[in-house]
Amino acid sequence: MLSTTLRSSALAAGPTLRRSLATHTPFYEKDCSSITPPYAQLIGKLEHVRELLNNRPLTLAEKILYSHLNDPEKSLSGGGKIRGESYLQLTPQRVAMQDASAQMALLQFMSAGLSQCAVPTSIHCDHLIQAINGAESDLKRSITSNKEVFDFLESAARKYGIEFWKPGSGIIHQIVLENYAAPGILMLGTDSHTPNAGGLGLLAIGVGGADAVDAMTGTPWELKAPQVVGIHLTGKLSGWATPKDLILHLAGKLTVRGGTGRILEYFGPGVANQSCTGLATVANMGAEVGATTSTFPYTENMRAYLNATGRAPVARAADHAASMGFLNADKGAEYDEVIEINLSELEPTINGPFTPDLATPLSKFGSFVKEQGWKDELSAGLIGSCTNSSYEDMTQVADLAKQAKAAGLVTKVPFLCTPGSEQIRATMERDGITSTLEDVGAVVLANACGPCIGQWKRDDMKDEENAILTSFNRNFKSRNDGNRLTMNFLASPTIVTAMAFSGSLSFNPITDTLTLPSGKPFRFAPPAGQDLPTEGFTQGNTNYYPSPTPEPQPETEIIICADSQRLELLEPFPSHFGNRGLELPPLKVLMRVRGKCTTDHISAAGPWLKYKGHLTNISENLLITAVNDEGGDVNVAFDYDQATGETDTDTIPAVAKRFKARNEPWTLVVDDNYGEGSAREHAALQPRFYGCAMIVARSFARIHETNLKKQGVLPLWFADKNDYSRIGSGDVVQTIGLADLIEGRQNAEVKLKVTKRTGEVFEILTKHTMSEDQLKWLRAGSALNFIRSQLS
Ligand code: SF4
């Protein structure tokens, strides 16, 4: 079934498009002026790229990426292989940010000094809403407890003309799909499940705040050209199998790392049969295999979804773009790997616990539970989230609830439902879905992330081993209820619902029966659903919604309380150079970091997340899990006093703070692949905040290296990796040749003059990856300082 060879596919061309016969009339028509893609411009650029690439056939992912190149000649000039090797400078069409990650992104954007965003941008209040009792009271409480963050986000949105979706409006990815996503565009989101929007045939990529700020300031955004994996879908889903089962099955095949540095591009006759929201579920969970993003060729179901969500002008424009060949792969396009999946053979799948790639077909799940020696008990069922909260999901689940109610059954365990958006919630309520679910025991929570991100105040299971089934996308330990002993299994909403009526993990609704109070057996019929509401969607409470394309209001004061512990204005970082020429000042070595040092080691997550918008507070976690190569201890650094020859030992952030207090710039010596892991901008901001001017590495992880450059920290590579161990804490390092490099002298080399604590002096050679533009950032003190300087 799995073909790993590079091959050409005649099937790469998407399905033939016919005019839509969709009958789902929207109740409203949106202002589509800012959401209709500039197809003529994109197609024009793609034509130019085709010439540069000798008219070779392109995958859909390549078409979308290359039509968003900032300067095609520059990005594609290498002549060699592009996918997996070249770095692309891209201009995304749009940015979406959730309330937790938007804080630092906005603080950085503010320090660029621009009066508005370069691209349409939206903020979504969803992650900070805690689920306890139900929608109304949960929402009120969360608005009060997070007031300062919401006030900050709302005021910044008003000032810069950003669309602000209030608490209660829904989950970022569902709202993006319903309102902003459009076939063929490239967009960024500051959340890992941004690829959800790929259900509408675009490339939506999850990034850190610093990358979002690139797009918001009009700076080209850099991406290593991903490889493209073709997923060839044949056959048709039937019975209990859903799109969720397709991605659960694929996660089992690819594992959590199988998609790294790759785009998953689905093609073949099996695509057209799926609803748009079903495709969004598949794209959403592509994040679980580490994929850059996922996409699909334009289909009639996408057109129907655009029409049903009030975006007929976008559908018409997409129809035209599709007729020009823009929204599907070229015939003969080559993929880096092709995976074959016959949808007719798929059965429901359950993944977990604790990892999304441990996939077990439903028919084998009962014996799997037995073999592991787990209790055959389910403690709760949860449906919804950004992954599975579509109208289709909810109507299928309601169908099962109706069957159960007619038979006199109610759920045996707590059954929680989080609608993905106010539009879904209101439509569910209007169409009787909510009451159907409540009739059998469901609790409907606020339209927010809630239990999916640990915002579930669960009182029934504390520190006890138990099993829950969810239709969410992630199942790391503690993710839902904070209890490391809760085993979280992922399944389709319909399997979760059926299991909630049985209360047992080994129940297979396809083959097994439940016993009715009368003693008679009851078996569910396969769930029936409807992808779009016959009467159209209803918007619900429009007070939660922004006005479309709001004008910036520059006079708005951004609200940050002076004594806030969660938010702090960012002071622009000063340039390292001042009037003293273009060599860095002498830098003291803070420490030599040993071995693996990811962005998690540099800026730990967990309890520190609440300080994401407060650089001073979050910097208290700088490198607290890093190993000092001099002694081998974690979170230990030495403060050496040249004058007295004495050394104080303290934590790493404490020593960094002392250096900052003494106005003593410093450097770090680090090992291989420094800064691997998530693209967390805090890992670059925090050392810079304490006065770090340069980091010298055996090697850098590319994204972190770029983040350091953006914050005005010079990343240098040892020309000879053995030099790593020649430099230690308390030594002083000076650059030689940096001025030549900044001034653009040909063949300029940067050397380091090292003065050891013992007085010994030697020079070593380094390498660098600084571009001309990045040297301007370094000179200005940061990329944002440079942008601001261009305004004046
Ligand atoms: Fe992330 Fe879950 Fe919220 Fe989706 S519902 S955005 S996966 S926290």
Boltz pocket constraint, residues with backbone or C-beta under 6 A from the ligand:
constraints:
  - pocket:
      binder: B
      contacts: [[A, 126], [A, 127], [A, 171], [A, 172], [A, 173], [A, 191], [A, 193], [A, 385], [A, 386], [A, 387], [A, 448], [A, 449], [A, 452], [A, 453], [A, 472], [A, 473]]
      max_distance: 6.0
